Amino acid sequence: SSGINAEYGELKSMTGKVRQVQSKLATIKTELDSLASEREKQKGELSVQERHVENVTTELATLKEKKDRRKEKLRLLQEESETIERTVREAKLSNLSNSNRKTELISE
């Protein structure tokens, strides 16, 4: 009888240890599930951030193109302005020259 009691006690002890291990395994599984869920969430956030970076990069490229076009327009306007200024100067000189000739003709 005492041998049976000893085996029963040992079986009971082993059953307790198995339950402890099962409990620990359940805890570990819960932690792993939580980590997997967190990882998926972070992957989603990373995907959102990557799209944001792509959008910002595209926007920067667009702004650079606009800036380049405006620079070119400004350069053309400056060229046109210089041409107009040169034409005005030449016209003034021509008028002055004609006026001087008239004065010379009148004084003769």
Secondary structure by P-SEA (a helix, b strand, c coil): caaaaaaaaaaaaaaaaaaaaaaaaaaaaaaaaaaaaaaaaaaaaaaaaaaaaaaaaaaaaaaaaaaaaaaaaaaaaaaaaaaaaaaaaaaaaaaaaaaaaaaaaaac
